[in-house]
């Protein structure tokens, strides 16, 4: 079974990596959800000056110190101010890396392949323990796992961070499709011993 798990990890990684190429370059799934912001745009320059270091920044943000204050009136005022700003908008999450990096560097692809390999290993281990004799059955369970992972990972962004629906739907679709493709390949090679 160990050989099949290793083989499942390899074919799953290749299938997931191939789908990632198709989704980014062939189907261009992300073009539907992400709008370009020119690096020389005034907004990009203002962000570079306003953000102190790499990280994730949400806006508007609630004044946590006032919410923790003992005075109920101060707490209510802080929550009311944050709520009002949120209702007026804009609302967003900003991901910033101050120093640029080569987007086509080999390390980027190795990192991507590494996390895809780890995920493929986990899917292979799950399928090895299923004892399901049919490829279709193992693949169906793999798709269910993919759907759970996609909904659990990307779904909350629309509720809690109010991210645009297109971004959330694209994330769900890409995660689901990546692991549907990979689980088909893994299900083909990771079979229980009795089948």
N, C-alpha and C positions, 0 to 999 in steps of 0.2 A: 504494500500500500504506500510505503514511503516514496517509491519510485513514481507512482502515479501522482502523488501530491506534488513532487518536484516537477514532473512533466506538466501537470495542471498549472503550476505556478508559471512555468515558462510560456505555455501556449496562451494562458490568460493575460499575461503581461504583453505579449505580442499583439493579441487581439485588442486589448484596451488601448495600447499605444497606437495601433492602426486606426481605431475609431477616433482617437483624439486628433490624429492628422486629418481624417475625413471631416470631422466636425469643425475644425478650425480652418482648413484650407479648401475642402471640397464643397461641403454644405454651407460653410460660413455661418454656422448657427449663432455665433456671438455677434455678428453684424446686426442681427435683428434686435439685440438687447443693449448693445453698448454704442454710444455715440462718441465720436472722436473729439478730443479737446487738444487743440494745437499746443505744442510745448512752448511756443513763443507767445501764446495768448496772454493778455494782461492778467486774467484770472490765475493761470498757472504760475506766473511770477509772484502774484500776491500770496498764493498758497505757500510757495517756497519761503517767503519772508515771514509768514504768520505762524507756520508750524515749527515748533522748536526741535523736533527730532522725528525719526521714523516711527510710525505707529498708525493706529486707527483712531479717528476723531469723529465723534457724533455731534450733531447740532440739530436743534438747540439742546442744551444740556441743563439738567436741573442742578441747582446749587445744593450739593449734598450736605455741606456744613449747616446751612439753614434748615434743611429737612431734619437733621439730627439735633437741632436746637431744642432746648427744653420748652421754649415759649411756643404754645400752640398757634398763636397768631402769626409768628414768623414762619412756622412750618407751612401753614395754610397759604401764606403769601407766596412762598417759594414754589409750591406746587401749582398754585393758580397762575403765576407768571410763566412757568415752564409750559403749562397746558395751553395757555393763550398763544405763546410763541409757536408751539407745535401746530396748533390749529391754523395759524396764519401762514406758516411755512416760510421759507423752504425748510424741508426736513431732509437730513441725509447722513450718510456715513462716508467719511473721506479716508482713503487708505493712501499713505504717503511714504515714499522712500526718498530721502533727500539726495542721496548720491545715486546717479544713474548706473545701470549695469547693461552689459551687452545682451540684448534679447535673444541672440542666436548662439550664445556661448554653449559649448558642449556640456558644461556643468549643469546648465538648466535642464537639458534633456536627460542627463544621468539622474538628477534629482527626481524628475518626473517618472522615469522608468523605475526608480527605487521605490517610490510610494505605490506605483501600480503593481510592482512585484509583490510588495507586502500585502496589498489588498487581494491579489490573485492567490497568494498563499493562504490567506484566511478563507477565501471562497473555496479553495481546493480542500482544505481541512473540513469545512462544513459539508461539502459534497461527499467526502470520503466517509463521513459518519452517518449519512442519510440512509444507507442500505436500500436505496431506491433502484430497482433493476433497469428502469427505462431511461433513455437519454432525455426524452420529452419530459418525464417527471422531474428529473434532476434540473433540467433547464427551467421548467416552470417554477420550481422552488428558488432557483437562482434569480429569476426575474422578480419574484416576490421579495426576496432579500434586497435586490437592486431598488425596487420601488420604495421599500421601507427606508433604505439608506438615503435615497434622494429626498423623500418627504421629510425625514427627520433632520437632515443636514440643511436643506435650503428653505423648506416651508416656513419655519419660524421667522425668517428675515422679513417677510411681508407683514406679519402681525406685530412683531416687537420693534423692528427698526423702520417699518413703513417704507421698505425699499420698493422701487417700481415693480409692478407685476411682471413686466417683460423680463426683468433681470431674474426674478425668482423662478418664473416658468422655464427660462432658459437653463438655469442651474439644475432644476429638477429634471428637465428633459435630457440634458447632457449626462448627468450622473446615471439616470435610469438607462439610457441607451448604451453608455459605455459598459455598464456591468451586465446588461442584457446580452450584448455581443460577447463579452468576455466569458460570461457564465455558459453560453452555448459551447464555446471551445473547451472550457474546463469540464463541462458535463460529458463531453465526448471522450475524454481521456481518464477522468476520475470515476471509475465504476467500482461498485462493491465486488468483492472476490467471487461471490456466487454467480454473478451475471455473466 
